[in-house]
């Protein structure tokens, strides 16, 4: 897996239940437990620069299409939270050294992961990532 450049950006899709006005609940940045009880390998995010658009906001329609084609729900209140890779790594470093890597899938070539931190630090890393959100864009126009 290739580490993303520190100057690049990632989106985290945040469901409407984790949003209150402009506030995004840091829990939206926690790695989840899979059906077998194991925690995800990394926090699922998307590499913004993959889309080669002038602004991050222009990357949302093709990213939303990827989500819909994968069968993911993109609700009317959901948002794409934008973070800078370098700022996210620096923020997480308060508790753990994380890697932010491209994990492209056939149905999602921009898929990436925030990984390499212990499950015991999941809550703390999530809190730090939420603090460095640059912007949150509506997932639907």
C-alpha positions as CSV (number, residue, x, y, z in Angstrom):
1,X,0.0,0.0,0.0
2,X,1.3,3.5,-0.9
3,X,1.2,6.2,1.7
4,X,-0.6,9.3,0.6
5,X,1.3,12.6,0.2
6,X,1.2,14.8,3.3
7,X,-0.1,17.7,1.1
8,X,-3.1,15.6,-0.1
9,X,-6.6,15.3,1.3
10,X,-9.0,12.6,2.4
11,X,-12.8,12.5,2.7
12,X,-14.6,10.6,5.5
13,X,-18.3,9.9,4.7
14,X,-20.3,10.8,7.8
15,X,-23.9,9.7,8.2
16,X,-26.6,12.2,9.2
17,X,-26.9,10.5,12.7
18,X,-23.4,11.8,13.5
19,X,-24.1,15.4,12.5
20,X,-25.7,18.1,14.6
21,X,-25.7,21.4,12.7
22,X,-22.0,22.1,12.0
23,X,-20.9,19.6,14.6
24,X,-19.6,16.2,13.5
25,X,-19.5,13.6,16.3
26,X,-15.9,12.3,16.7
27,X,-17.4,8.8,16.9
28,X,-17.7,9.0,13.1
29,X,-13.9,8.6,12.9
30,X,-13.8,5.4,15.0
31,X,-12.8,2.1,13.3
32,X,-15.8,-0.2,13.6
33,X,-16.1,-3.8,14.6
34,X,-16.8,-6.3,11.8
35,X,-19.4,-9.1,12.1
36,X,-16.8,-11.4,13.5
37,X,-16.0,-9.0,16.4
38,X,-12.6,-8.0,15.0
39,X,-12.0,-4.3,14.5
40,X,-11.5,-3.0,10.9
41,X,-7.9,-2.9,9.6
42,X,-8.2,0.9,9.2
43,X,-10.6,3.8,9.1
44,X,-12.1,3.9,5.7
45,X,-11.6,7.2,3.8
46,X,-11.2,8.4,0.2
47,X,-8.3,10.1,-1.4
48,X,-9.5,13.4,-2.8
49,X,-6.7,14.0,-5.3
50,X,-7.5,10.7,-7.1
51,X,-10.4,12.5,-8.8
52,X,-8.2,15.2,-10.3
53,X,-10.6,18.1,-9.7
54,X,-9.8,21.7,-9.1
55,X,-11.6,21.7,-5.7
56,X,-12.5,19.0,-3.2
57,X,-16.2,19.9,-3.6
58,X,-16.0,18.9,-7.3
59,X,-14.8,15.4,-6.3
60,X,-18.1,14.8,-4.4
61,X,-20.4,13.8,-7.3
62,X,-18.1,11.1,-8.6
63,X,-17.3,9.9,-5.1
64,X,-21.0,9.8,-4.3
65,X,-21.6,7.7,-7.5
66,X,-18.9,5.2,-6.3
67,X,-20.7,4.9,-2.9
68,X,-24.1,4.4,-4.6
69,X,-22.8,1.9,-7.1
70,X,-21.3,-0.1,-4.1
71,X,-24.7,-0.1,-2.5
72,X,-23.8,2.3,0.3
73,X,-26.5,4.7,1.5
74,X,-25.8,8.4,1.0
75,X,-28.5,10.1,3.0
76,X,-29.8,13.6,2.6
77,X,-28.1,14.8,5.9
78,X,-24.8,13.0,5.3
79,X,-21.6,14.9,4.7
80,X,-18.1,14.3,3.4
81,X,-15.6,15.6,6.0
82,X,-12.4,16.9,4.4
83,X,-9.1,16.5,6.2
84,X,-5.5,17.2,5.1
85,X,-3.3,14.0,5.2
86,X,-0.4,15.7,7.0
87,X,-2.7,17.5,9.6
88,X,-4.5,14.2,10.3
89,X,-1.2,12.3,10.8
90,X,0.1,15.1,13.1
91,X,-3.1,15.2,15.1
92,X,-3.2,11.5,15.6
93,X,0.5,11.5,16.6
94,X,-0.6,12.8,20.1
95,X,-1.5,9.1,20.7
96,X,-0.2,7.0,17.8
97,X,1.8,7.1,14.6
98,X,-0.7,6.4,11.9
99,X,-0.3,5.6,8.2
100,X,-2.7,6.9,5.6
101,X,-2.5,4.7,2.6
102,X,-4.2,4.0,-0.7
103,X,-6.2,0.8,-0.5
104,X,-7.8,0.9,-3.9
105,X,-10.6,-1.5,-4.7
106,X,-12.0,-2.4,-8.1
107,X,-15.3,-0.6,-7.2
108,X,-13.6,2.2,-5.4
109,X,-10.1,3.2,-6.7
110,X,-9.9,6.2,-4.3
111,X,-10.4,4.0,-1.2
112,X,-7.8,4.6,1.5
113,X,-7.2,3.7,5.1
114,X,-6.0,5.4,8.2
115,X,-4.2,2.5,9.9
116,X,-1.5,1.2,12.2
117,X,-2.9,2.2,15.5
118,X,-4.0,0.0,18.3
119,X,-7.6,-0.7,19.0
120,X,-7.2,0.7,22.5
121,X,-6.4,4.1,21.0
122,X,-9.4,4.1,18.6
123,X,-11.4,6.7,20.7
124,X,-8.4,9.0,21.1
125,X,-7.4,8.9,17.5
126,X,-11.0,9.5,16.4
127,X,-11.1,12.6,18.7
128,X,-7.9,14.0,17.2
129,X,-9.0,13.4,13.6
130,X,-12.4,15.2,14.2
131,X,-10.4,18.2,15.4
132,X,-8.7,18.8,12.1
133,X,-11.7,18.7,9.8
134,X,-11.2,21.5,7.2
135,X,-14.7,21.5,5.9
136,X,-17.8,19.2,5.6
137,X,-19.7,19.2,2.3
138,X,-23.2,17.9,1.8
139,X,-23.1,14.4,0.2
140,X,-26.1,15.3,-1.9
141,X,-26.6,18.6,-3.7
